Amino acid sequence: MRSPVGRIDGVDAFRQHTARVGRITGSEAFDVTVRRCDAMTVVGCLREMHIVCVPDVTPFVVQAAITRVGCRTETAG
C-alpha cells in the first residue's frame, strides 16, 4: 500500500515502484502506535528512509506517515 489515499498495489506494481525508488541505505520508524478494536488492529508510525538517488552523493531523506490496518477473519484467526 502506498500514497495518501491508501492505494493497494499488486505484487508486480509494488516491485516496479520499488525498483524506481533507488537503493535504501537506512530506515527508521518513530512514534509507533498500536490500537486494537475487536477484530481490527491499526498500526501507525512516522518513517524516515535514506535513499541513494545519485551515486557518490549524500542519500536523500524521505519522511512519511505510515498506517496499516489488519482485520482478523475466520480463516486467518
N, C-alpha and C positions, 0 to 999 in steps of 0.2 A: 504494500500500500504506500502511495506517496501522493503528494500535492495537498493543498489546503482543503480541498473538498473531499478528501478521503478516497481517491481513486484506487481501485484494487486492480493491479496488473496480473496478467497470467505469467507463467514462468518465462516464456520467450521474451515478452515485453520487458520484464524485470531485468533479465540478463542483458538485453540491448541497452537499456538505460544505464545499468551499472558499468558496462564496457565503455560508455562515453564519458563517465564522470572523471576518470583518472585514478591514479594509484593513491589509496588512502594510507597515510603513514601513521595516523593516530586517531583514536575516537574515545570520547568520554561521555558519560551520562551524569547529569546533575539534577538535583531536586526531584528524585524519583518518588512518585506516589502510587499507591495501590488501593483501589476501592472495590470491595466485594459486595454484591447485592444479589441474594438468592442464587440464580444460575448464571449470573454475569459478573465478569471481572473487568475493570478498566484500569489500565496502567498508563501513566503519563510521565514524561521527563523532558528535560532540555538536553539536546545532544550537540556536541561540538566535534567536528571532523576536520582533520588536516589533510588536504588533497593536493597532490602534485599535479599541476596543470602544465607546467613548462619545466623540463629537466634543468637541474642546476640553479633553480630559483626557489626561494623560501616557499613552503607549501601555503596554499590559500586556505583560510579558516572559514568554515561554513557552520552556522548555528541553526538549529531547527527545534521546534516544539513537536514532540512525538506523542501520539496517543494510539494505544492498541486496545481493542475490545475483544474479549473472549467469552463465548457463550457455551455453557455445558449443554450437551444433548444426551439423548437416551443412549446412543452408541458410543459417545466419547467419554461418558462418565463424568 
